Each structure stands twice: as structure tokens, then as C-alpha cells.
Amino acid sequence: MTFAGELPGRRVRLFRNGRNQAVRIPVEFELPGNEAIMRREGDRLVIEPAEHVGLLDWLATIEPWEEQFPEIDDPPVEPEDVF
């Protein structure tokens, strides 16, 4: 069964890669990037592209810090002769 906008299914072979079971993803099902998220939904495995969230993207999602930072009494370390 396929839904609107979906590619039809394709039978693929499973194989072993060391202790892991693996599958080659046919070119028509390739995902962008080099990481994916895999999860189980009942008897199905769902593989979807992993969103790449950079530091600037993440920082844009957090709330601004409204509180004052506390004063910290942290004097510099005295130089020490190590020779």
C-alpha cells in the first residue's frame, strides 16, 4: 500500500556487517547527509534524516537570560616556578 507522495516499496536484502544486521539503501530512497534517526514502530523500522542543528540554530531557540550573573571572587593564580 502506498500513500500520495510516497514511493512504492522495494524488496531489499538484509546482510550482516560484523554483529550488526544491515541493509543497502537503494538510490531512489537515499537520505541527505551522513546520519539518520532509526526507530521501531511495532514491526516496522522507520529511518529518517537526522536534522543537523548547529550551535547558532540552537542558540536562537533558547530564551534570553534575564537575571544578573553573580559576582565571583576568583583571583588569578600566583605564578609558580616549576623548574
KEMI-372971 format. One record per residue (C-alpha): residue in one letter; x, z, y; residue number from 1. Coordinates in steps of 0.05 Angstrom, whole numbers. Layout:
<pts>
@residu A&xx X&zz Z&yy Y&num NUM
...
</pts>
This chain:
<pts>
@residu M&xx 0&zz 0&yy 0&num 1
@residu T&xx 27&zz -17&yy 69&num 2
@residu F&xx 1&zz 1&yy 137&num 3
@residu A&xx 1&zz -41&yy 201&num 4
@residu G&xx 72&zz -49&yy 227&num 5
@residu E&xx 104&zz -27&yy 161&num 6
@residu L&xx 150&zz -69&yy 118&num 7
@residu P&xx 127&zz -77&yy 46&num 8
@residu G&xx 161&zz -33&yy -5&num 9
@residu R&xx 220&zz -58&yy -45&num 10
@residu R&xx 245&zz -33&yy -112&num 11
@residu V&xx 317&zz -8&yy -109&num 12
@residu R&xx 366&zz 21&yy -159&num 13
@residu L&xx 389&zz 93&yy -158&num 14
@residu F&xx 461&zz 108&yy -177&num 15
@residu R&xx 510&zz 166&yy -179&num 16
@residu N&xx 563&zz 178&yy -127&num 17
@residu G&xx 602&zz 237&yy -154&num 18
@residu R&xx 550&zz 292&yy -165&num 19
@residu N&xx 500&zz 261&yy -116&num 20
@residu Q&xx 445&zz 212&yy -130&num 21
@residu A&xx 448&zz 154&yy -82&num 22
@residu V&xx 411&zz 90&yy -62&num 23
@residu R&xx 435&zz 29&yy -24&num 24
@residu I&xx 390&zz 15&yy 35&num 25
@residu P&xx 373&zz -59&yy 38&num 26
@residu V&xx 390&zz -94&yy 104&num 27
@residu E&xx 317&zz -101&yy 124&num 28
@residu F&xx 310&zz -25&yy 122&num 29
@residu E&xx 375&zz -8&yy 158&num 30
@residu L&xx 374&zz 51&yy 206&num 31
@residu P&xx 412&zz 55&yy 271&num 32
@residu G&xx 473&zz 100&yy 277&num 33
@residu N&xx 511&zz 134&yy 222&num 34
@residu E&xx 467&zz 195&yy 209&num 35
@residu A&xx 396&zz 204&yy 185&num 36
@residu I&xx 348&zz 261&yy 170&num 37
@residu M&xx 320&zz 265&yy 100&num 38
@residu R&xx 261&zz 308&yy 79&num 39
@residu R&xx 215&zz 314&yy 20&num 40
@residu E&xx 140&zz 305&yy 28&num 41
@residu G&xx 111&zz 320&yy -40&num 42
@residu D&xx 141&zz 269&yy -88&num 43
@residu R&xx 165&zz 225&yy -31&num 44
@residu L&xx 232&zz 224&yy 4&num 45
@residu V&xx 228&zz 206&yy 78&num 46
@residu I&xx 292&zz 182&yy 113&num 47
@residu E&xx 290&zz 171&yy 188&num 48
@residu P&xx 343&zz 161&yy 241&num 49
@residu A&xx 375&zz 224&yy 269&num 50
@residu E&xx 366&zz 229&yy 343&num 51
@residu H&xx 433&zz 234&yy 379&num 52
@residu V&xx 425&zz 287&yy 432&num 53
@residu G&xx 485&zz 291&yy 479&num 54
@residu L&xx 503&zz 353&yy 519&num 55
@residu L&xx 475&zz 324&yy 584&num 56
@residu D&xx 409&zz 307&yy 549&num 57
@residu W&xx 404&zz 377&yy 521&num 58
@residu L&xx 422&zz 410&yy 587&num 59
@residu A&xx 366&zz 370&yy 620&num 60
@residu T&xx 315&zz 404&yy 574&num 61
@residu I&xx 333&zz 477&yy 588&num 62
@residu E&xx 304&zz 519&yy 643&num 63
@residu P&xx 348&zz 536&yy 704&num 64
@residu W&xx 380&zz 605&yy 705&num 65
@residu E&xx 345&zz 645&yy 759&num 66
@residu E&xx 379&zz 713&yy 750&num 67
@residu Q&xx 443&zz 735&yy 784&num 68
@residu F&xx 504&zz 737&yy 739&num 69
@residu P&xx 532&zz 808&yy 734&num 70
@residu E&xx 599&zz 826&yy 765&num 71
@residu I&xx 653&zz 832&yy 712&num 72
@residu D&xx 713&zz 876&yy 722&num 73
@residu D&xx 764&zz 835&yy 684&num 74
@residu P&xx 832&zz 839&yy 718&num 75
@residu P&xx 885&zz 788&yy 699&num 76
@residu V&xx 933&zz 808&yy 643&num 77
@residu E&xx 1001&zz 832&yy 665&num 78
@residu P&xx 1058&zz 784&yy 647&num 79
@residu E&xx 1098&zz 806&yy 587&num 80
@residu D&xx 1169&zz 786&yy 568&num 81
@residu V&xx 1164&zz 760&yy 496&num 82
@residu F&xx 1238&zz 741&yy 487&num 83
</pts>
